Amino acid sequence: MTDTTPARPSVLVTGASRGIGRAIALELGRDHHVIVGGTTRRGVDAVVAQLPDAEPFVADLSDAEETAAAADGITRLDALVHSAGVGNRSPGEVALAPREEWRRVLELNVVAVADLTRLLLPLLREAHGDVVMINSGSGFNRPGPGGGIYAASKYALRALTHALREEERGVVRVTSIHPGRVDTDMQVDLQARMGRPYVAEEHLRPESVAATVRLALEASREAMIEELSIRPVFKA
Ligand code: NAP
């Protein structure tokens, strides 16, 4: 007997092995085929194993060849969610940060996003699909001392997102989500470096950010959630 069940929409979530991306993969996995992104087979497989319909996407997105080879394996795509990202290391002050650190952060948070989007746009156009960027409050705010590298990457990501939205308007929807502090490894590392005690309850849960991605994807087709800011109730 032939299977007449309609295929689930297909979504690639980068950075889905941990943190916000993992929560997005688990949320969308309820009714999507999820292509789970991460840098290691082990980390990605652990998430794939939790989902009813998923496949791995293992690539260091800072590496152009690895990215192109992994993207080549995708034949159908309804949505692309960019969650992979890094914060900057100390020292991040302009007077102290080496050129390599600027390159490392901008390469993953901006250049890799543009490159992966370019590679997958033909499939997204065909599907009249969606691109969702996990940006940050740092994409709007004035950074403090040492925060310039990360903020520069998120400002640049916002510019890229605005341009992409206008270039693809009417064909592919483009959404930018700007979370405040989220309880993930990234915040644990950041606050440890700042010498602050870590209180998970003062942060957004990754699942709350994942809910905003679903909101964007489920908006009726004549509507587009262009920018969305989500912040913890607690004020640090
Ligand atoms: P996280 O817990 O540190 O997870 C980072 C994810 O990115 C992991 O899945 C990691 O994969 C992946 N990744 C790192 N380097 C990569 C590379 N070179 N190639 C491919 N994947 C790579 O971070 P998060 O807190 O979930 O952050 C996710 C996104 O949300 C980032 O863009 C971040 O800027 C943004 N954001 C975070 C917060 C926050 O407070 N946490 C707030 C606002 C915005 P592996 O597991 O394989 O290393």
Residues whose N, C-alpha, C, O or C-beta is under 5 A from the ligand:
A	BS01	NAP	G15 A16 S17 R18 G19 I20 G21 G37 G38 T39 T40 G43 A59 D60 L61 S62 S83 A84 G85 V86 L108 I134 N135 S136 G137 P179 G180 R181 V182 T184 D185 M186 Q187
